[in-house]
Amino acid sequence: MANIKSSAKRALLSQKAAAKNKAAKSLMKTNIKKFNAAATTGDREAAESAFRTAAKTVDRAATKHLIHKNKAARRKSVLAKKLNSMERA
């Protein structure tokens, strides 16, 4: 543990920020998995809903600098390709 009061505070804030970032990235990954699950079942309506949620969380992660903006674009592109490859019902 830090001896200096300000560095102890910074260490605590750093832990809180790391936990918050980890939760946000985990939510993003979960939403992507939910989309993939909906896409594999073939339910287009569920997949579209899951796509919107996943794209939103990917954008939010990029805005907060949790992932690089190009990585966010790539992830959304892959999701969109998978959604567009599904046959329209």
N, C-alpha and C positions, 0 to 999 in steps of 0.2 A: 504494500500500500504506500501511496505517496506521502512524503513528510510535509510538503507544502500544501497549504489549504486550497489554493487556487488550482493546483494540479490534481488534487483529490476531487475537486468539483468537476474539472474537465474529464477526469476518468469516468466519473459517474454519468455525466452527460453523454460521453462517448458510448458507454454501455447502453444507455436508453436509446440513442440514435441507431445503434447497431441492431437492437431488438426490433425497432420500428421498421427499419429497412428490410430485415429478414422476413418480417411478417408480410410486408408489401410484396416482396419477391415471391414468397410462398403462395400468396393469394393469386398472383399473376400465373404462376405455374399450375395451380389448381384449376383456374378458369380455362387455361389452354387444354388441360387434360379432360375437363368436362366437355369442351367443344369436340375434341377428338373422339370421345366416347359417343357423343350424339351423332357425329358424322359417320361413325362405323355402323351404328344401328340403322342408318338410312332415313331417319326422321328429319326431313328438311326444315320444318318449322322449329323444332327444338335446336337444330344445328344453327339456324339463323339467329335465334335468340342467344345461344351460347357464344356465337361469333361476335355479336355486338358487345357482350359483356367482356369477352377475352380481349377484343381490340381496345376497348376502353381501358382495361387494366394495364395492357401493354403500353398504351400511350401515356398513362399516368406514371408508370415506372420510368419511361424515357424522360418525361418532364421533370421528375424528381432526381434525375441522373443516377438511377439505380442500374439502368442498362444504357448502352450507347444508342443514339438515335438510329443509326444504321441497323443495329441488331433488332430494334423495335420494328423498323420497316420490313426487315427480312422475315421476322416472325409473323407479322400481319399478312405479308404477301403469301407465305406458305399456308396460312389459315384460309385466306381468300381463295387460293387455288383449289384447296381441298373442298371448300364450300361450293365453288363454281363447277367442280367436276361432278358433283352430285346431280343426279337427274331431277329435273323439275317435276313436281307432283301437281 
